[in-house]
Amino acid sequence: MKHEIHGSSSASAVYGLGFIGAAVYYISHAAGFWQGALGFLKALVWPAFLVYQALKAVGG
């Protein structure tokens, strides 16, 4: 059996560019190595921060 996965390449591109931008931002603002490592991990989950802040702003 052949399984096909259909996804949006534009969504992947947006996530990828967002990841790079978030990683650069967090790492450039880090004062030390471990803060930079934490910044890299934060960059992996930046959409969660975005959704959280959006829901907080609209009172959801």
N, CA, C and O atoms as a Tripos MOL2 file, in Angstrom:
@<TRIPOS>MOLECULE
protein
  240   239    60     0     0
PROTEIN
NO_CHARGES

@<TRIPOS>ATOM
      1 N           0.8310   -1.1790    0.0000 N.3       1 MET1
      2 CA          0.0000    0.0000    0.0000 C.3       1 MET1
      3 C           0.8770    1.2430    0.0000 C.2       1 MET1
      4 O           1.9030    1.3140    0.6760 O.2       1 MET1
      5 N           0.4490    2.1880   -0.7570 N.am      2 LYS2
      6 CA          1.1790    3.4420   -0.8470 C.3       2 LYS2
      7 C           0.4080    4.5160   -0.0870 C.2       2 LYS2
      8 O          -0.7740    4.7470   -0.3400 O.2       2 LYS2
      9 N           1.0980    5.1680    0.8500 N.am      3 HIS3
     10 CA          0.4800    6.2460    1.6150 C.3       3 HIS3
     11 C           1.0120    7.5680    1.1070 C.2       3 HIS3
     12 O           2.2210    7.7760    1.0060 O.2       3 HIS3
     13 N           0.0900    8.4550    0.7910 N.am      4 GLU4
     14 CA          0.4840    9.7780    0.3380 C.3       4 GLU4
     15 C           0.1030   10.7920    1.3980 C.2       4 GLU4
     16 O          -0.9940   10.7540    1.9560 O.2       4 GLU4
     17 N           1.0200   11.6860    1.6610 N.am      5 ILE5
     18 CA          0.7630   12.7570    2.6170 C.3       5 ILE5
     19 C           0.7250   14.0580    1.8360 C.2       5 ILE5
     20 O           1.6890   14.4400    1.1730 O.2       5 ILE5
     21 N          -0.3980   14.7170    1.9310 N.am      6 HIS6
     22 CA         -0.5560   15.9910    1.2420 C.3       6 HIS6
     23 C          -0.4330   17.1030    2.2610 C.2       6 HIS6
     24 O          -1.1280   17.1010    3.2770 O.2       6 HIS6
     25 N           0.4350   18.0380    1.9970 N.am      7 GLY7
     26 CA          0.6260   19.1590    2.9080 C.3       7 GLY7
     27 C           0.8140   20.4390    2.1280 C.2       7 GLY7
     28 O           0.9830   20.4400    0.9080 O.2       7 GLY7
     29 N           0.7810   21.4970    2.8500 N.am      8 SER8
     30 CA          0.9490   22.7990    2.2270 C.3       8 SER8
     31 C           2.4070   23.2130    2.2910 C.2       8 SER8
     32 O           2.9580   23.4090    3.3740 O.2       8 SER8
     33 N           3.0220   23.3440    1.1430 N.am      9 SER9
     34 CA          4.4220   23.7530    1.1390 C.3       9 SER9
     35 C           4.5670   25.2130    1.5470 C.2       9 SER9
     36 O           5.6050   25.6070    2.0790 O.2       9 SER9
     37 N           3.5230   26.0290    1.3000 N.am     10 SER10
     38 CA          3.6120   27.4280    1.7110 C.3      10 SER10
     39 C           3.5800   27.5470    3.2280 C.2      10 SER10
     40 O           4.2480   28.4150    3.7910 O.2      10 SER10
     41 N           2.8180   26.6930    3.8970 N.am     11 ALA11
     42 CA          2.7950   26.7040    5.3580 C.3      11 ALA11
     43 C           4.1430   26.2700    5.9090 C.2      11 ALA11
     44 O           4.6080   26.8130    6.9110 O.2      11 ALA11
     45 N           4.7690   25.3070    5.2690 N.am     12 SER12
     46 CA          6.1000   24.8680    5.6900 C.3      12 SER12
     47 C           7.1240   25.9860    5.5010 C.2      12 SER12
     48 O           8.0180   26.1620    6.3290 O.2      12 SER12
     49 N           6.9940   26.7240    4.4300 N.am     13 ALA13
     50 CA          7.9150   27.8290    4.1680 C.3      13 ALA13
     51 C           7.7430   28.9320    5.2110 C.2      13 ALA13
     52 O           8.7270   29.4960    5.6900 O.2      13 ALA13
     53 N           6.4960   29.2390    5.5600 N.am     14 VAL14
     54 CA          6.2370   30.2640    6.5740 C.3      14 VAL14
     55 C           6.8000   29.8180    7.9140 C.2      14 VAL14
     56 O           7.4350   30.6060    8.6150 O.2      14 VAL14
     57 N           6.5740   28.5630    8.2730 N.am     15 TYR15
     58 CA          7.1140   28.0580    9.5340 C.3      15 TYR15
     59 C           8.6420   28.0840    9.5170 C.2      15 TYR15
     60 O           9.2690   28.4590   10.5080 O.2      15 TYR15
     61 N           9.2330   27.6900    8.4080 N.am     16 GLY16
     62 CA         10.6880   27.6730    8.3000 C.3      16 GLY16
     63 C          11.2930   29.0580    8.4180 C.2      16 GLY16
     64 O          12.2780   29.2510    9.1320 O.2      16 GLY16
     65 N          10.7090   30.0250    7.7220 N.am     17 LEU17
     66 CA         11.2110   31.3960    7.8230 C.3      17 LEU17
     67 C          10.9740   31.9600    9.2160 C.2      17 LEU17
     68 O          11.8090   32.6930    9.7460 O.2      17 LEU17
     69 N           9.8330   31.6160    9.8070 N.am     18 GLY18
     70 CA          9.5580   32.0560   11.1740 C.3      18 GLY18
     71 C          10.5360   31.4570   12.1580 C.2      18 GLY18
     72 O          10.9660   32.1260   13.0970 O.2      18 GLY18
     73 N          10.8920   30.1910   11.9480 N.am     19 PHE19
     74 CA         11.8610   29.5320   12.8180 C.3      19 PHE19
     75 C          13.2190   30.2230   12.7320 C.2      19 PHE19
     76 O          13.8580   30.4780   13.7530 O.2      19 PHE19
     77 N          13.6540   30.5210   11.5180 N.am     20 ILE20
     78 CA         14.9490   31.1820   11.3410 C.3      20 ILE20
     79 C          14.9280   32.5590   11.9980 C.2      20 ILE20
     80 O          15.8630   32.9280   12.7100 O.2      20 ILE20
     81 N          13.8690   33.3100   11.7580 N.am     21 GLY21
     82 CA         13.7680   34.6380   12.3540 C.3      21 GLY21
     83 C          13.7260   34.5910   13.8720 C.2      21 GLY21
     84 O          14.3840   35.3900   14.5390 O.2      21 GLY21
     85 N          12.9530   33.6540   14.4240 N.am     22 ALA22
     86 CA         12.8610   33.5260   15.8800 C.3      22 ALA22
     87 C          14.2000   33.0810   16.4620 C.2      22 ALA22
     88 O          14.6150   33.5780   17.5090 O.2      22 ALA22
     89 N          14.8720   32.1600   15.8000 N.am     23 ALA23
     90 CA         16.1710   31.6890   16.2910 C.3      23 ALA23
     91 C          17.1800   32.8300   16.3070 C.2      23 ALA23
     92 O          17.9140   32.9970   17.2810 O.2      23 ALA23
     93 N          17.2210   33.6140   15.2380 N.am     24 VAL24
     94 CA         18.1400   34.7550   15.1860 C.3      24 VAL24
     95 C          17.8000   35.7450   16.2900 C.2      24 VAL24
     96 O          18.6970   36.2450   16.9690 O.2      24 VAL24
     97 N          16.5210   36.0330   16.4770 N.am     25 TYR25
     98 CA         16.1080   36.9880   17.5090 C.3      25 TYR25
     99 C          16.4950   36.5050   18.9040 C.2      25 TYR25
    100 O          17.1550   37.2230   19.6560 O.2      25 TYR25
    101 N          16.0810   35.2860   19.2450 N.am     26 TYR26
    102 CA         16.3380   34.7750   20.5950 C.3      26 TYR26
    103 C          17.8310   34.6040   20.8700 C.2      26 TYR26
    104 O          18.3040   34.9440   21.9550 O.2      26 TYR26
    105 N          18.5640   34.0880   19.9080 N.am     27 ILE27
    106 CA         19.9910   33.8520   20.1200 C.3      27 ILE27
    107 C          20.7610   35.1730   20.1830 C.2      27 ILE27
    108 O          21.7110   35.2980   20.9550 O.2      27 ILE27
    109 N          20.3580   36.1510   19.3810 N.am     28 SER28
    110 CA         21.0640   37.4370   19.4090 C.3      28 SER28
    111 C          20.8210   38.1930   20.7110 C.2      28 SER28
    112 O          21.6380   39.0290   21.0990 O.2      28 SER28
    113 N          19.7050   37.9110   21.3910 N.am     29 HIS29
    114 CA         19.4070   38.5720   22.6560 C.3      29 HIS29
    115 C          19.8730   37.7600   23.8660 C.2      29 HIS29
    116 O          19.6470   38.1650   25.0060 O.2      29 HIS29
    117 N          20.5100   36.6380   23.6310 N.am     30 ALA30
    118 CA         20.9770   35.7890   24.7280 C.3      30 ALA30
    119 C          22.2740   36.3440   25.3100 C.2      30 ALA30
    120 O          23.1500   36.8180   24.5880 O.2      30 ALA30
    121 N          22.3700   36.2710   26.6390 N.am     31 ALA31
    122 CA         23.5670   36.7610   27.3220 C.3      31 ALA31
    123 C          24.6250   35.6700   27.4670 C.2      31 ALA31
    124 O          25.7970   35.9760   27.6860 O.2      31 ALA31
    125 N          24.2340   34.4210   27.3490 N.am     32 GLY32
    126 CA         25.1840   33.3250   27.5020 C.3      32 GLY32
    127 C          24.7810   32.1330   26.6660 C.2      32 GLY32
    128 O          23.7740   32.1600   25.9590 O.2      32 GLY32
    129 N          25.5840   31.0830   26.7580 N.am     33 PHE33
    130 CA         25.3410   29.8840   25.9490 C.3      33 PHE33
    131 C          23.9950   29.2450   26.2600 C.2      33 PHE33
    132 O          23.2430   28.9110   25.3440 O.2      33 PHE33
    133 N          23.6830   29.0710   27.5350 N.am     34 TRP34
    134 CA         22.4540   28.3670   27.8920 C.3      34 TRP34
    135 C          21.2140   29.1780   27.5460 C.2      34 TRP34
    136 O          20.1740   28.6090   27.2120 O.2      34 TRP34
    137 N          21.3120   30.4830   27.6220 N.am     35 GLN35
    138 CA         20.1890   31.3070   27.1740 C.3      35 GLN35
    139 C          20.0200   31.1990   25.6610 C.2      35 GLN35
    140 O          18.8990   31.2350   25.1540 O.2      35 GLN35
    141 N          21.1250   31.0690   24.9480 N.am     36 GLY36
    142 CA         21.0560   30.8530   23.5030 C.3      36 GLY36
    143 C          20.4440   29.5080   23.1680 C.2      36 GLY36
    144 O          19.6590   29.3960   22.2260 O.2      36 GLY36
    145 N          20.8030   28.4720   23.9450 N.am     37 ALA37
    146 CA         20.2210   27.1420   23.7360 C.3      37 ALA37
    147 C          18.7220   27.1700   24.0130 C.2      37 ALA37
    148 O          17.9400   26.5670   23.2780 O.2      37 ALA37
    149 N          18.3190   27.8730   25.0760 N.am     38 LEU38
    150 CA         16.8940   28.0140   25.3730 C.3      38 LEU38
    151 C          16.2020   28.7960   24.2660 C.2      38 LEU38
    152 O          15.0630   28.4900   23.9110 O.2      38 LEU38
    153 N          16.8730   29.7960   23.7210 N.am     39 GLY39
    154 CA         16.3230   30.5570   22.6050 C.3      39 GLY39
    155 C          16.0880   29.6910   21.3840 C.2      39 GLY39
    156 O          15.0930   29.8610   20.6800 O.2      39 GLY39
    157 N          16.9960   28.7660   21.1300 N.am     40 PHE40
    158 CA         16.8200   27.8410   20.0090 C.3      40 PHE40
    159 C          15.5850   26.9770   20.2290 C.2      40 PHE40
    160 O          14.8100   26.7540   19.2990 O.2      40 PHE40
    161 N          15.3950   26.4910   21.4520 N.am     41 LEU41
    162 CA         14.2040   25.6800   21.7550 C.3      41 LEU41
    163 C          12.9320   26.5120   21.6440 C.2      41 LEU41
    164 O          11.9130   26.0210   21.1580 O.2      41 LEU41
    165 N          12.9790   27.7480   22.0810 N.am     42 LYS42
    166 CA         11.8190   28.6350   21.9370 C.3      42 LYS42
    167 C          11.4980   28.8520   20.4640 C.2      42 LYS42
    168 O          10.3300   28.9330   20.0840 O.2      42 LYS42
    169 N          12.5320   28.9460   19.6390 N.am     43 ALA43
    170 CA         12.3230   29.1560   18.2010 C.3      43 ALA43
    171 C          11.5830   27.9730   17.5720 C.2      43 ALA43
    172 O          10.8490   28.1450   16.5990 O.2      43 ALA43
    173 N          11.7750   26.7820   18.1230 N.am     44 LEU44
    174 CA         11.0720   25.6080   17.5870 C.3      44 LEU44
    175 C           9.5710   25.6820   17.8160 C.2      44 LEU44
    176 O           8.7930   25.1570   17.0190 O.2      44 LEU44
    177 N           9.1600   26.3300   18.8980 N.am     45 VAL45
    178 CA          7.7360   26.3540   19.2570 C.3      45 VAL45
    179 C           7.1450   27.7580   19.1560 C.2      45 VAL45
    180 O           6.1660   28.0500   19.8440 O.2      45 VAL45
    181 N           7.7020   28.6310   18.3270 N.am     46 TRP46
    182 CA          7.2100   29.9940   18.2300 C.3      46 TRP46
    183 C           5.7400   30.0870   17.8590 C.2      46 TRP46
    184 O           5.0910   31.0370   18.2960 O.2      46 TRP46
    185 N           5.1590   29.1610   17.0770 N.am     47 PRO47
    186 CA          3.7280   29.3050   16.7960 C.3      47 PRO47
    187 C           2.8680   29.2050   18.0570 C.2      47 PRO47
    188 O           1.8170   29.8410   18.1400 O.2      47 PRO47
    189 N           3.3020   28.4200   19.0280 N.am     48 ALA48
    190 CA          2.5410   28.3140   20.2730 C.3      48 ALA48
    191 C           2.5300   29.6560   21.0010 C.2      48 ALA48
    192 O           1.4980   30.0580   21.5380 O.2      48 ALA48
    193 N           3.6630   30.3480   21.0250 N.am     49 PHE49
    194 CA          3.7110   31.6750   21.6440 C.3      49 PHE49
    195 C           2.7950   32.6430   20.9000 C.2      49 PHE49
    196 O           2.0930   33.4450   21.5170 O.2      49 PHE49
    197 N           2.8070   32.5640   19.5850 N.am     50 LEU50
    198 CA          1.9900   33.4530   18.7640 C.3      50 LEU50
    199 C           0.5010   33.2410   19.0360 C.2      50 LEU50
    200 O          -0.2370   34.2040   19.2410 O.2      50 LEU50
    201 N           0.0650   32.0000   19.0370 N.am     51 VAL51
    202 CA         -1.3470   31.6960   19.2830 C.3      51 VAL51
    203 C          -1.7430   32.1040   20.6960 C.2      51 VAL51
    204 O          -2.8210   32.6640   20.8950 O.2      51 VAL51
    205 N          -0.8880   31.8320   21.6810 N.am     52 TYR52
    206 CA         -1.1730   32.1930   23.0590 C.3      52 TYR52
    207 C          -1.3880   33.7000   23.1930 C.2      52 TYR52
    208 O          -2.3630   34.1370   23.8030 O.2      52 TYR52
    209 N          -0.4800   34.4910   22.6240 N.am     53 GLN53
    210 CA         -0.5860   35.9320   22.7160 C.3      53 GLN53
    211 C          -1.8130   36.4480   21.9570 C.2      53 GLN53
    212 O          -2.4620   37.3950   22.4020 O.2      53 GLN53
    213 N          -2.1280   35.8420   20.8320 N.am     54 ALA54
    214 CA         -3.3020   36.2600   20.0610 C.3      54 ALA54
    215 C          -4.5830   36.0000   20.8390 C.2      54 ALA54
    216 O          -5.4690   36.8540   20.8850 O.2      54 ALA54
    217 N          -4.6840   34.8300   21.4490 N.am     55 LEU55
    218 CA         -5.8740   34.5070   22.2430 C.3      55 LEU55
    219 C          -5.9600   35.3750   23.4850 C.2      55 LEU55
    220 O          -7.0530   35.7570   23.9040 O.2      55 LEU55
    221 N          -4.8240   35.6870   24.0710 N.am     56 LYS56
    222 CA         -4.7920   36.5620   25.2360 C.3      56 LYS56
    223 C          -5.2660   37.9610   24.8650 C.2      56 LYS56
    224 O          -5.9540   38.6140   25.6500 O.2      56 LYS56
    225 N          -4.9010   38.4210   23.6750 N.am     57 ALA57
    226 CA         -5.2780   39.7690   23.2230 C.3      57 ALA57
    227 C          -6.7720   39.8840   22.9440 C.2      57 ALA57
    228 O          -7.3710   40.9290   23.1990 O.2      57 ALA57
    229 N          -7.3780   38.8210   22.4250 N.am     58 VAL58
    230 CA         -8.8060   38.8890   22.1090 C.3      58 VAL58
    231 C          -9.6770   38.4160   23.2790 C.2      58 VAL58
    232 O         -10.9060   38.4420   23.2080 O.2      58 VAL58
    233 N          -9.0200   37.9890   24.3410 N.am     59 GLY59
    234 CA         -9.7770   37.5810   25.5270 C.3      59 GLY59
    235 C         -10.3360   36.1820   25.4360 C.2      59 GLY59
    236 O         -11.3410   35.8640   26.0730 O.2      59 GLY59
    237 N          -9.6850   35.3370   24.6380 N.am     60 GLY60
    238 CA        -10.1740   33.9800   24.4190 C.3      60 GLY60
    239 C          -9.7040   32.9910   25.3620 C.2      60 GLY60
    240 O         -10.0630   31.8180   25.2570 O.2      60 GLY60
@<TRIPOS>BOND
     1     1     2 1
     2     2     3 1
     3     3     4 2
     4     3     5 am
     5     5     6 1
     6     6     7 1
     7     7     8 2
     8     7     9 am
     9     9    10 1
    10    10    11 1
    11    11    12 2
    12    11    13 am
    13    13    14 1
    14    14    15 1
    15    15    16 2
    16    15    17 am
    17    17    18 1
    18    18    19 1
    19    19    20 2
    20    19    21 am
    21    21    22 1
    22    22    23 1
    23    23    24 2
    24    23    25 am
    25    25    26 1
    26    26    27 1
    27    27    28 2
    28    27    29 am
    29    29    30 1
    30    30    31 1
    31    31    32 2
    32    31    33 am
    33    33    34 1
    34    34    35 1
    35    35    36 2
    36    35    37 am
    37    37    38 1
    38    38    39 1
    39    39    40 2
    40    39    41 am
    41    41    42 1
    42    42    43 1
    43    43    44 2
    44    43    45 am
    45    45    46 1
    46    46    47 1
    47    47    48 2
    48    47    49 am
    49    49    50 1
    50    50    51 1
    51    51    52 2
    52    51    53 am
    53    53    54 1
    54    54    55 1
    55    55    56 2
    56    55    57 am
    57    57    58 1
    58    58    59 1
    59    59    60 2
    60    59    61 am
    61    61    62 1
    62    62    63 1
    63    63    64 2
    64    63    65 am
    65    65    66 1
    66    66    67 1
    67    67    68 2
    68    67    69 am
    69    69    70 1
    70    70    71 1
    71    71    72 2
    72    71    73 am
    73    73    74 1
    74    74    75 1
    75    75    76 2
    76    75    77 am
    77    77    78 1
    78    78    79 1
    79    79    80 2
    80    79    81 am
    81    81    82 1
    82    82    83 1
    83    83    84 2
    84    83    85 am
    85    85    86 1
    86    86    87 1
    87    87    88 2
    88    87    89 am
    89    89    90 1
    90    90    91 1
    91    91    92 2
    92    91    93 am
    93    93    94 1
    94    94    95 1
    95    95    96 2
    96    95    97 am
    97    97    98 1
    98    98    99 1
    99    99   100 2
   100    99   101 am
   101   101   102 1
   102   102   103 1
   103   103   104 2
   104   103   105 am
   105   105   106 1
   106   106   107 1
   107   107   108 2
   108   107   109 am
   109   109   110 1
   110   110   111 1
   111   111   112 2
   112   111   113 am
   113   113   114 1
   114   114   115 1
   115   115   116 2
   116   115   117 am
   117   117   118 1
   118   118   119 1
   119   119   120 2
   120   119   121 am
   121   121   122 1
   122   122   123 1
   123   123   124 2
   124   123   125 am
   125   125   126 1
   126   126   127 1
   127   127   128 2
   128   127   129 am
   129   129   130 1
   130   130   131 1
   131   131   132 2
   132   131   133 am
   133   133   134 1
   134   134   135 1
   135   135   136 2
   136   135   137 am
   137   137   138 1
   138   138   139 1
   139   139   140 2
   140   139   141 am
   141   141   142 1
   142   142   143 1
   143   143   144 2
   144   143   145 am
   145   145   146 1
   146   146   147 1
   147   147   148 2
   148   147   149 am
   149   149   150 1
   150   150   151 1
   151   151   152 2
   152   151   153 am
   153   153   154 1
   154   154   155 1
   155   155   156 2
   156   155   157 am
   157   157   158 1
   158   158   159 1
   159   159   160 2
   160   159   161 am
   161   161   162 1
   162   162   163 1
   163   163   164 2
   164   163   165 am
   165   165   166 1
   166   166   167 1
   167   167   168 2
   168   167   169 am
   169   169   170 1
   170   170   171 1
   171   171   172 2
   172   171   173 am
   173   173   174 1
   174   174   175 1
   175   175   176 2
   176   175   177 am
   177   177   178 1
   178   178   179 1
   179   179   180 2
   180   179   181 am
   181   181   182 1
   182   182   183 1
   183   183   184 2
   184   183   185 am
   185   185   186 1
   186   186   187 1
   187   187   188 2
   188   187   189 am
   189   189   190 1
   190   190   191 1
   191   191   192 2
   192   191   193 am
   193   193   194 1
   194   194   195 1
   195   195   196 2
   196   195   197 am
   197   197   198 1
   198   198   199 1
   199   199   200 2
   200   199   201 am
   201   201   202 1
   202   202   203 1
   203   203   204 2
   204   203   205 am
   205   205   206 1
   206   206   207 1
   207   207   208 2
   208   207   209 am
   209   209   210 1
   210   210   211 1
   211   211   212 2
   212   211   213 am
   213   213   214 1
   214   214   215 1
   215   215   216 2
   216   215   217 am
   217   217   218 1
   218   218   219 1
   219   219   220 2
   220   219   221 am
   221   221   222 1
   222   222   223 1
   223   223   224 2
   224   223   225 am
   225   225   226 1
   226   226   227 1
   227   227   228 2
   228   227   229 am
   229   229   230 1
   230   230   231 1
   231   231   232 2
   232   231   233 am
   233   233   234 1
   234   234   235 1
   235   235   236 2
   236   235   237 am
   237   237   238 1
   238   238   239 1
   239   239   240 2
@<TRIPOS>SUBSTRUCTURE
     1 MET1         2 RESIDUE 1 A MET
     2 LYS2         6 RESIDUE 1 A LYS
     3 HIS3        10 RESIDUE 1 A HIS
     4 GLU4        14 RESIDUE 1 A GLU
     5 ILE5        18 RESIDUE 1 A ILE
     6 HIS6        22 RESIDUE 1 A HIS
     7 GLY7        26 RESIDUE 1 A GLY
     8 SER8        30 RESIDUE 1 A SER
     9 SER9        34 RESIDUE 1 A SER
    10 SER10       38 RESIDUE 1 A SER
    11 ALA11       42 RESIDUE 1 A ALA
    12 SER12       46 RESIDUE 1 A SER
    13 ALA13       50 RESIDUE 1 A ALA
    14 VAL14       54 RESIDUE 1 A VAL
    15 TYR15       58 RESIDUE 1 A TYR
    16 GLY16       62 RESIDUE 1 A GLY
    17 LEU17       66 RESIDUE 1 A LEU
    18 GLY18       70 RESIDUE 1 A GLY
    19 PHE19       74 RESIDUE 1 A PHE
    20 ILE20       78 RESIDUE 1 A ILE
    21 GLY21       82 RESIDUE 1 A GLY
    22 ALA22       86 RESIDUE 1 A ALA
    23 ALA23       90 RESIDUE 1 A ALA
    24 VAL24       94 RESIDUE 1 A VAL
    25 TYR25       98 RESIDUE 1 A TYR
    26 TYR26      102 RESIDUE 1 A TYR
    27 ILE27      106 RESIDUE 1 A ILE
    28 SER28      110 RESIDUE 1 A SER
    29 HIS29      114 RESIDUE 1 A HIS
    30 ALA30      118 RESIDUE 1 A ALA
    31 ALA31      122 RESIDUE 1 A ALA
    32 GLY32      126 RESIDUE 1 A GLY
    33 PHE33      130 RESIDUE 1 A PHE
    34 TRP34      134 RESIDUE 1 A TRP
    35 GLN35      138 RESIDUE 1 A GLN
    36 GLY36      142 RESIDUE 1 A GLY
    37 ALA37      146 RESIDUE 1 A ALA
    38 LEU38      150 RESIDUE 1 A LEU
    39 GLY39      154 RESIDUE 1 A GLY
    40 PHE40      158 RESIDUE 1 A PHE
    41 LEU41      162 RESIDUE 1 A LEU
    42 LYS42      166 RESIDUE 1 A LYS
    43 ALA43      170 RESIDUE 1 A ALA
    44 LEU44      174 RESIDUE 1 A LEU
    45 VAL45      178 RESIDUE 1 A VAL
    46 TRP46      182 RESIDUE 1 A TRP
    47 PRO47      186 RESIDUE 1 A PRO
    48 ALA48      190 RESIDUE 1 A ALA
    49 PHE49      194 RESIDUE 1 A PHE
    50 LEU50      198 RESIDUE 1 A LEU
    51 VAL51      202 RESIDUE 1 A VAL
    52 TYR52      206 RESIDUE 1 A TYR
    53 GLN53      210 RESIDUE 1 A GLN
    54 ALA54      214 RESIDUE 1 A ALA
    55 LEU55      218 RESIDUE 1 A LEU
    56 LYS56      222 RESIDUE 1 A LYS
    57 ALA57      226 RESIDUE 1 A ALA
    58 VAL58      230 RESIDUE 1 A VAL
    59 GLY59      234 RESIDUE 1 A GLY
    60 GLY60      238 RESIDUE 1 A GLY
